[in-house]
C-alpha cells in the first residue's frame, strides 16, 4: 500500500499550491541548563560535517570526555545572555520570520514563511512534516549562513534531504547556498557599520570577525575562507576604508588543530599591546546575535582588549531583524517564488 506522509490518500492526490520560504539557523539549547546544553551539544557535535574525525574515535571522545565537562561550562555562559523570552537566537529568528511574512502580506503575496533549527527545536523533521501537511508545493530554503561552509550550509542541506527522502510527493525545492556577496547583504552590513561610525566616531581599527574553521577544510576545498574575505573586501570598498583601517579575523576555535588565522582574541590582544586604544568589531557570519557574539565577542574579547591596554571597545550588533536585513531576505528568495 502506498504511504502518504502526513496525508490521507485522497489528500495526497489533490493539487498542492502553497509556497513556503523556510529559514534555517544553527540552533540553541532549550534552556540554559547543563542537561539541555548536553542534549544540544550531543546532537551538534555528533554531526560528521561539524567534526571530521573517524566516528568511533570521536564518539569515545565526545561521550567520554566532552559531554561530561563542557555542558556545565557552556550552560553558565548561556545564562549570561538568556533573556526573559529565552534564547536570543530563538527570539531573533522568530522576529525575522514574522517580519518577512509581514512583508509578503503587505504586498498581497500568498507566501508562507517558517523557520527551523539544524540542531534542537523546532527540528528540521517536525517543521518539514508540518509544511507537508499544510500542502507546501514549492519550498525555498534559506540557511541563514551568509558565507557557505560545509559544517553549516552543507549540514543544513543534509538534514533537509534526509527528511525529504521519506516523502512520497516531493515539492519543488530551491536551496540558497550562499549570499556572501549579495549587494543587499553588503549594503546592510556597510550601513550598520556606518551608523556606528556616525554615532561613536570612526575607530582606530575595525575588526571584522568571522566564525572560525579548521584550516584543513580550506585545503580540502571548502570556499568559506575565500567567501569571508570577499565579504570583507566588498564591505570596506563600500565604506571607503583603507587597508590600515580594518582587519579580518576568525573566532570561536575549538580543539588543538590549526584554524583559520588570524585569531580574533590574539589580534585584539596584539592591538592593545601595540597601543591601539579604540576598536569596533562586527561579525558578518552571524545573521542573529547568539552566544558567540553576545558572550564571546561582547564580553570575553572585550576583556582581552582592555587588559592588553585598549580603552574603547564596541561590538556592532548582527543584522538581526533590522529592516534592511529582512528586505535582503525578501529580495534573495523572490526570484524562486514564481
Backbone torsions as a table, in degrees:
resi	resn	phi	psi	omega
1	UNK	NA	138.0	-179.9
2	UNK	-65.2	145.6	179.9
3	UNK	-107.7	127.5	179.8
4	UNK	-116.3	102.1	-175.8
5	UNK	-62.9	115.9	175.6
6	UNK	73.6	7.6	-176.1
7	UNK	-136.2	153.6	168.4
8	UNK	-77.5	167.5	179.5
9	UNK	-59.9	-40.8	-178.0
10	UNK	-67.4	-41.6	179.1
11	UNK	-64.3	-36.1	-178.8
12	UNK	-62.4	-25.0	-179.1
13	UNK	-95.3	-3.9	178.6
14	UNK	-76.5	155.3	176.1
15	UNK	-68.0	132.1	-179.2
16	UNK	-108.1	131.5	-171.9
17	UNK	-133.8	1.5	-176.0
18	UNK	-76.7	134.7	176.3
19	UNK	-104.6	129.4	-177.5
20	UNK	-125.6	133.6	168.7
21	UNK	-99.8	123.7	-177.8
22	UNK	-114.2	115.3	174.3
23	UNK	-87.0	136.5	179.1
24	UNK	-125.9	130.5	174.4
25	UNK	-126.4	178.2	-171.9
26	UNK	-67.2	-50.8	-179.2
27	UNK	128.7	177.5	-175.3
28	UNK	-158.6	150.1	171.2
29	UNK	-60.9	155.7	-179.8
30	UNK	-77.0	-17.8	179.8
31	UNK	-157.8	157.5	180.0
32	UNK	-84.3	52.5	-178.9
33	UNK	-118.9	159.0	-178.8
34	UNK	-60.3	-43.5	-177.7
35	UNK	-66.8	-41.8	180.0
36	UNK	-67.6	-40.9	178.5
37	UNK	-66.5	-37.2	178.3
38	UNK	-62.4	-43.1	178.5
39	UNK	-62.0	-42.8	-179.0
40	UNK	-65.1	-48.1	-178.5
41	UNK	-66.6	-33.0	179.0
42	UNK	-62.8	-38.7	177.9
43	UNK	-74.2	-46.0	-176.9
44	UNK	-63.5	-51.1	-173.6
45	UNK	-78.9	-9.2	175.4
46	UNK	-85.2	-7.9	-179.7
47	UNK	-71.8	120.1	-179.4
48	UNK	-65.1	-17.3	174.1
49	UNK	-72.8	-28.1	-176.4
50	UNK	-83.8	-45.1	179.8
51	UNK	-123.1	111.1	-176.3
52	UNK	-97.7	66.0	175.7
53	UNK	-120.4	144.1	177.4
54	UNK	-44.8	130.2	-167.0
55	UNK	-55.2	-47.4	-176.4
56	UNK	-61.2	-46.1	179.5
57	UNK	-62.4	-44.3	-177.8
58	UNK	-66.5	-38.0	179.1
59	UNK	-63.4	-35.6	177.6
60	UNK	-65.6	-44.2	179.2
61	UNK	-67.0	-45.1	-176.2
62	UNK	-62.1	-53.1	-175.2
63	UNK	-83.6	-23.9	-178.7
64	UNK	-86.6	-24.8	-176.2
65	UNK	-127.7	-61.9	-168.9
66	UNK	-62.0	-48.0	-176.9
67	UNK	-75.1	-4.3	174.0
68	UNK	-92.5	-21.8	-173.7
69	UNK	-113.9	-47.6	-169.0
70	UNK	-70.1	-36.6	-176.1
71	UNK	-55.3	-42.1	-178.9
72	UNK	-65.3	-41.3	179.1
73	UNK	-65.8	-43.1	179.9
74	UNK	-67.8	-37.0	178.9
75	UNK	-60.9	-39.3	178.4
76	UNK	-63.0	-36.5	178.1
77	UNK	-70.8	-41.9	178.5
78	UNK	-61.0	-35.4	-179.8
79	UNK	-61.1	-30.5	-178.5
80	UNK	-70.2	-24.1	-177.2
81	UNK	-110.7	-6.5	-175.3
82	UNK	-69.3	132.7	-179.7
83	UNK	-106.1	-178.1	179.1
84	UNK	-62.1	-29.7	179.4
85	UNK	-90.2	2.0	178.1
86	UNK	104.1	-144.5	-177.9
87	UNK	-65.7	130.9	176.4
88	UNK	-57.4	-40.9	-180.0
89	UNK	-61.1	-42.8	179.5
90	UNK	-65.9	-45.9	-178.7
91	UNK	-62.0	-43.9	-178.6
92	UNK	-67.2	-41.6	179.6
93	UNK	-63.4	-37.9	176.6
94	UNK	-63.7	-40.6	178.5
95	UNK	-66.7	-41.2	178.3
96	UNK	-60.1	-44.6	-179.7
97	UNK	-62.1	-46.1	-178.7
98	UNK	-65.0	-41.0	-178.8
99	UNK	-69.3	-38.2	177.9
100	UNK	-66.1	-41.4	177.6
101	UNK	-61.5	-39.3	-179.4
102	UNK	-66.3	-36.5	178.5
103	UNK	-62.0	-41.0	178.3
104	UNK	-67.3	-40.2	179.5
105	UNK	-63.1	-41.1	-179.0
106	UNK	-61.3	-27.4	-179.5
107	UNK	-95.7	2.7	178.4
108	UNK	75.5	18.7	-179.6
109	UNK	-89.6	131.5	-179.8
110	UNK	-87.5	73.7	-177.6
111	UNK	-119.1	125.1	175.5
112	UNK	-84.4	138.1	177.4
113	UNK	-125.4	130.3	-179.3
114	UNK	-141.4	174.6	177.7
115	UNK	-145.3	159.9	173.9
116	UNK	-149.2	169.1	178.4
117	UNK	-116.0	141.1	178.6
118	UNK	-62.9	-37.6	178.5
119	UNK	-127.6	141.0	-178.0
120	UNK	84.6	-155.7	-175.2
121	UNK	-117.0	150.0	-5.6
122	UNK	-71.4	132.7	-173.6
123	UNK	-74.0	160.0	176.0
124	UNK	-60.0	-45.2	-177.2
125	UNK	-60.8	-51.5	-177.2
126	UNK	-65.0	-40.0	-179.4
127	UNK	-65.7	-45.8	-179.6
128	UNK	-63.9	-40.4	178.5
129	UNK	-64.0	-36.6	176.9
130	UNK	-66.5	-41.8	178.9
131	UNK	-64.7	-36.5	178.0
132	UNK	-63.1	-44.0	179.4
133	UNK	-65.1	-29.0	179.7
134	UNK	-79.7	-7.6	176.0
135	UNK	93.8	25.1	179.8
136	UNK	-62.0	124.5	-179.2
137	UNK	-109.4	-22.5	177.2
138	UNK	-134.9	129.4	-175.2
139	UNK	-124.6	119.8	176.0
140	UNK	-109.7	115.4	-172.9
141	UNK	-104.6	125.2	179.4
142	UNK	-121.2	94.9	171.8
143	UNK	-67.8	131.8	-174.2
144	UNK	-86.2	50.2	173.6
145	UNK	-117.6	101.8	-174.4
146	UNK	-57.7	-40.1	-178.9
147	UNK	-103.2	118.5	179.9
148	UNK	-54.7	138.5	170.7
149	UNK	-151.5	145.9	179.9
150	UNK	-61.6	-41.6	-178.9
151	UNK	-68.7	-14.6	-179.1
152	UNK	-114.0	-70.9	-175.9
153	UNK	-63.3	-48.3	-179.1
154	UNK	-65.9	-34.6	176.8
155	UNK	-64.9	-37.9	175.8
156	UNK	-62.1	-41.3	177.7
157	UNK	-63.4	-41.6	177.7
158	UNK	-56.0	-49.8	-177.4
159	UNK	-63.7	-40.1	179.1
160	UNK	-62.1	-52.0	-175.4
161	UNK	-71.5	-30.1	177.2
162	UNK	-61.0	-40.0	179.0
163	UNK	-75.4	-40.3	-178.3
164	UNK	-64.5	-21.2	177.7
165	UNK	-62.0	-20.6	-178.5
166	UNK	-89.6	-5.0	-175.7
167	UNK	-87.9	136.4	174.7
168	UNK	-75.8	-43.6	178.5
169	UNK	-108.6	117.4	-179.0
170	UNK	-95.5	136.6	173.6
171	UNK	-76.7	166.1	167.8
172	UNK	-69.0	131.9	-174.4
173	UNK	-125.1	130.7	169.6
174	UNK	-123.6	126.0	-177.2
175	UNK	-112.7	117.9	-179.3
176	UNK	-89.0	114.4	-169.6
177	UNK	-94.2	-14.5	177.7
178	UNK	-165.8	153.9	172.1
179	UNK	-146.6	33.7	-175.7
180	UNK	-61.6	-26.1	-179.2
181	UNK	-118.2	15.9	178.4
182	UNK	-62.5	128.4	-175.7
183	UNK	-57.1	-38.1	179.8
184	UNK	-68.3	-37.5	177.6
185	UNK	-65.5	-46.3	179.4
186	UNK	-61.8	-43.1	179.9
187	UNK	-63.5	-41.1	179.8
188	UNK	-64.1	-42.1	177.3
189	UNK	-63.0	-49.2	-178.3
190	UNK	-60.7	-41.1	-179.9
191	UNK	-64.4	-39.6	-179.4
192	UNK	-66.2	-37.5	177.7
193	UNK	-68.9	-43.7	-178.9
194	UNK	-63.3	-38.4	177.4
195	UNK	-60.9	-39.6	177.7
196	UNK	-65.5	-43.7	178.5
197	UNK	-61.4	-41.6	-179.1
198	UNK	-63.8	-34.6	-176.6
199	UNK	-82.8	-41.8	-171.7
200	UNK	-112.4	-8.7	-174.8
201	UNK	94.0	155.7	179.6
202	UNK	-72.6	127.6	-179.2
203	UNK	-75.1	166.4	175.7
204	UNK	-65.7	-34.2	179.6
205	UNK	-145.2	130.8	171.6
206	UNK	-96.0	119.7	178.2
207	UNK	-98.8	119.9	-179.4
208	UNK	-106.4	100.8	-169.7
209	UNK	-105.0	124.9	177.4
210	UNK	-108.9	156.7	175.5
211	UNK	-62.5	139.6	-177.6
212	UNK	-76.4	170.7	179.3
213	UNK	-158.2	145.3	176.5
214	UNK	-55.0	136.0	179.6
215	UNK	-59.1	-29.0	178.8
216	UNK	-55.4	-36.5	-179.2
217	UNK	-61.2	-38.0	178.4
218	UNK	-62.2	-44.9	-178.5
219	UNK	-68.5	-22.9	178.1
220	UNK	-86.0	-2.4	174.7
221	UNK	110.0	5.1	178.1
222	UNK	-73.6	124.9	-175.5
223	UNK	-82.1	3.9	-172.5
224	UNK	-51.6	-50.2	-178.3
225	UNK	-58.6	-44.1	179.8
226	UNK	-63.3	-40.8	179.8
227	UNK	-65.9	-38.7	177.7
228	UNK	-61.3	-46.4	-178.8
229	UNK	-66.3	-32.1	177.0
230	UNK	-69.2	-40.8	175.8
231	UNK	-57.0	-47.5	178.8
232	UNK	-57.4	-48.9	-177.1
233	UNK	-58.6	-44.5	-178.1
234	UNK	-68.2	-37.9	-179.7
235	UNK	-67.6	-47.6	-176.9
236	UNK	-69.3	-30.3	174.7
237	UNK	-64.3	-41.4	-179.5
238	UNK	-66.8	-32.0	179.6
239	UNK	-85.1	-12.5	-178.4
240	UNK	73.3	30.2	-179.2
241	UNK	-84.2	151.5	175.3
242	UNK	-95.5	169.0	-176.0
243	UNK	-60.8	-29.8	-179.4
244	UNK	-79.0	-9.5	-176.2
245	UNK	-83.3	-18.6	-170.8
246	UNK	-145.3	167.6	173.1
247	UNK	-150.1	139.6	176.6
248	UNK	-95.4	130.3	-178.8
249	UNK	-134.6	173.9	-179.4
250	UNK	-133.7	134.4	-173.8
251	UNK	-114.4	-180.0	167.7
252	UNK	61.4	37.7	178.3
253	UNK	-72.6	154.9	-175.0
254	UNK	-140.9	134.4	179.2
255	UNK	86.3	-172.8	-173.5
256	UNK	-100.8	-8.1	-179.7
257	UNK	-69.4	158.2	177.0
258	UNK	-74.1	131.0	177.7
259	UNK	-108.2	175.3	178.3
260	UNK	-57.8	137.9	-178.2
261	UNK	-120.1	163.7	1.5
262	UNK	-77.2	151.6	179.5
263	UNK	-76.6	141.2	-176.7
264	UNK	-61.6	-49.0	-175.8
265	UNK	-64.6	-41.3	179.2
266	UNK	-67.5	-34.5	177.9
267	UNK	-65.6	-43.7	179.7
268	UNK	-64.6	-38.5	177.1
269	UNK	-64.3	-43.2	179.2
270	UNK	-63.7	-44.4	179.9
271	UNK	-60.5	-42.8	177.5
272	UNK	-62.7	-42.6	179.2
273	UNK	-64.4	-30.4	-177.7
274	UNK	-85.6	1.5	176.6
275	UNK	93.0	7.4	174.7
276	UNK	-76.2	112.7	-171.5
277	UNK	-96.5	-12.8	-170.3
278	UNK	-135.5	113.9	177.4
279	UNK	-132.0	151.5	167.8
280	UNK	-122.6	146.5	-176.4
281	UNK	-133.7	137.5	179.0
282	UNK	-134.2	151.3	-175.3
283	UNK	-124.4	85.6	-172.7
284	UNK	-67.1	-17.4	-178.0
285	UNK	-77.7	-10.2	-177.8
286	UNK	-104.1	119.1	178.8
287	UNK	-81.6	-13.3	178.8
288	UNK	-148.5	142.3	178.8
289	UNK	-66.0	144.5	-173.0
290	UNK	-157.2	-166.8	-177.1
291	UNK	-56.6	-41.9	-175.6
292	UNK	-68.5	-21.7	177.6
293	UNK	-101.7	-47.3	-173.8
294	UNK	-74.2	-29.3	179.4
295	UNK	-103.8	-55.9	-175.9
296	UNK	-64.8	-49.8	-176.7
297	UNK	-82.0	-49.9	-175.1
298	UNK	-67.1	-34.9	-174.6
299	UNK	-111.0	-60.3	-175.4
300	UNK	-59.5	-50.3	-176.2
301	UNK	-73.7	-26.6	172.8
302	UNK	-59.8	-46.1	-178.9
303	UNK	-63.2	-40.2	177.7
304	UNK	-57.9	-46.6	-177.1
305	UNK	-67.1	-45.9	-177.7
306	UNK	-65.4	-41.6	-179.7
307	UNK	-67.5	-22.5	178.4
308	UNK	-85.9	-0.5	177.9
309	UNK	114.8	-3.2	178.5
310	UNK	-68.7	157.5	-177.9
311	UNK	-114.9	-50.5	-175.9
312	UNK	-115.1	124.6	-178.5
313	UNK	-137.9	125.4	177.1
314	UNK	-138.7	139.3	177.6
315	UNK	-97.7	128.4	176.4
316	UNK	-91.5	118.5	-172.2
317	UNK	-58.3	155.5	172.3
318	UNK	-60.4	165.9	-178.7
319	UNK	-65.8	-27.8	173.4
320	UNK	47.7	-126.7	-179.4
321	UNK	-104.8	26.6	174.3
322	UNK	-55.1	142.3	-175.9
323	UNK	-57.2	-38.3	179.9
324	UNK	-66.0	-33.7	178.2
325	UNK	-68.2	-42.6	179.9
326	UNK	-67.6	-39.8	176.9
327	UNK	-62.1	-37.7	176.8
328	UNK	-60.9	-45.5	178.9
329	UNK	-59.1	-44.4	179.3
330	UNK	-59.9	-48.2	-179.0
331	UNK	-66.3	-30.1	-178.8
332	UNK	-69.7	-40.0	-176.0
333	UNK	-90.5	-20.1	-172.3
334	UNK	-53.1	-42.8	-178.0
335	UNK	-62.2	-18.4	-175.2
336	UNK	-103.4	8.3	-177.8
337	UNK	-93.9	-13.5	-175.5
338	UNK	-89.1	NA	NA
